[in-house]
Amino acid sequence: MAYRWKNDLTHADVTPKGLFLNRRQIIAGLGAGAILGATGTRAMAQEALKPNSYEEITTYNNYYEFGTGKDDPARYADALTTAPWSVTIDGLVDNPGEFSMEDILARMTIEERIYRFRCVEAWSMVVPWNGFELSDLLNMAGVQSSAKYVAFETALRPDEMPGVAYRVLDWPYVEGLRLDEAMHPLTIMATGIYDKPIPNQNGAPLRLVVPWKYGFKSIKSIVRITLTDTQPGTSWNKAGPNEYGFYSNVNPTVDHPRWSQATERRVGGGLFAGREPTLMFNGYEEVANLYTGMDLAENF
């Protein structure tokens, strides 16, 4: 893509650092199996919205390497050593190798992106990410013309990640995007939240953010990126192929087998907040052309 994405959401849509909502109330009102996802649009950003706090963003997480409870990552992820850190970029690239975080950050342009994240079980929050476009990193490695997909892999450190002792998923955690999805300017590699380094429980030091997809596509603590000509396996698709497809775009017309995805509830609205219609692609209409001619119910 030749253009760079322009931010629609502003700090009016997120909570000041010193302000946060009653977390017990939020947790009581949400399903225990919620998986973070993304939703955002200019119209929604302009509506009245109780925004989200740094506290909420960093204490209610899915990161099964540290446990399946929503507060497990915040309790245990500080054991993860995030410096030094390196990322291997290999496969169909001109410049394969192991790149240190220092080297990566020295070459990338860090900017703020305020995205609305949405979970599979129909709740959303607004997160001010700091990071860089994934396309810049891939271009640094030199994508070869035969590449069609990008595969990602999370760190696997049993001594630091107590959750991997349980076969909840097939470790290490892996994800994948089609190359055009990866190169879209909305797709970023996040390195921070609220202008602070990204906390371990949110995927330090480097995580993927794809705002028009459900949050489980946004793989955390990345150690390997591989360019390939075949569609890679993804952790949730392998664990439940009838529930979690490779694409995992937010599509309100396709229900999850165990719940409807047609409406959502905003975190911070209280236990009795009304629901609102879920927007296709979370409202990011600029990605619709990536799927022209595809059956999005079959390719879910």
BELHU-V859400 format. One record per backbone hydrogen bond with DSSP energy under -1.0 kcal/mol. NH is the residue of the N-H (numbers start at 0). CO is the residue of the C=O. E is the energy in kcal/mol with one decimal. If there is no record, write none. Layout:
NH:CO:E
NH:CO:E
This chain:
12:9:-2.2
13:10:-1.0
14:51:-2.4
18:15:-2.1
25:21:-1.5
26:22:-2.9
27:23:-2.4
28:24:-1.4
29:26:-1.0
33:30:-1.5
37:212:-1.1
38:115:-5.3
39:281:-3.2
44:40:-2.2
45:41:-1.4
46:43:-1.0
56:52:-2.5
57:53:-1.8
59:55:-1.2
60:69:-2.2
65:62:-2.7
66:63:-1.2
71:68:-1.1
74:70:-1.5
75:71:-2.5
76:72:-2.7
78:75:-1.7
79:76:-2.0
86:98:-2.9
87:222:-2.8
88:96:-2.8
89:224:-2.2
91:226:-2.1
92:90:-2.1
93:141:-2.7
94:140:-2.7
96:88:-2.2
98:86:-2.9
100:84:-2.3
103:99:-2.5
104:100:-2.9
105:101:-1.8
106:103:-1.0
107:103:-1.1
110:130:-2.9
112:128:-3.0
114:126:-2.2
116:124:-3.8
118:122:-3.1
119:34:-1.8
121:118:-1.6
123:264:-1.5
124:116:-2.5
126:114:-3.1
128:112:-2.6
128:126:-1.1
129:191:-2.4
130:110:-2.6
131:188:-1.9
133:186:-1.9
135:132:-1.1
137:133:-2.4
138:134:-2.6
139:135:-1.6
140:136:-1.4
141:137:-1.3
143:91:-2.4
146:143:-1.8
147:227:-2.8
148:227:-2.6
149:176:-2.8
150:225:-3.1
151:174:-2.8
152:223:-1.9
153:172:-2.7
154:220:-2.1
159:156:-1.9
160:156:-2.1
162:64:-2.4
163:160:-1.4
164:161:-1.3
165:162:-1.7
167:165:-1.8
170:168:-1.0
174:151:-1.9
176:149:-2.3
178:147:-3.0
181:177:-2.4
182:178:-2.2
186:183:-1.8
187:208:-2.1
188:131:-3.1
189:206:-2.8
190:129:-3.3
191:129:-1.8
192:195:-2.1
193:127:-2.2
195:192:-2.0
197:190:-2.3
201:198:-1.3
202:199:-1.8
203:198:-1.2
206:189:-1.8
207:218:-2.6
208:187:-2.4
212:209:-2.0
213:247:-2.1
214:117:-1.1
216:213:-2.2
217:214:-2.0
218:216:-1.6
220:202:-1.4
221:205:-2.3
222:152:-2.9
223:152:-1.3
224:87:-2.9
225:150:-2.7
226:89:-2.4
227:148:-2.2
234:173:-2.8
237:233:-2.4
238:234:-1.9
239:235:-2.4
242:239:-1.9
243:239:-2.6
249:211:-2.1
253:250:-1.9
255:258:-1.3
258:255:-1.2
263:275:-2.3
264:121:-1.9
266:123:-2.5
268:265:-1.8
272:269:-1.4
275:263:-2.2
277:261:-2.9
280:249:-2.8
281:278:-2.0
282:279:-2.5
283:280:-2.1
284:282:-1.9
286:283:-1.7
287:284:-1.6
289:286:-1.9
290:287:-1.8
293:290:-2.2
298:294:-2.9
299:297:-1.1
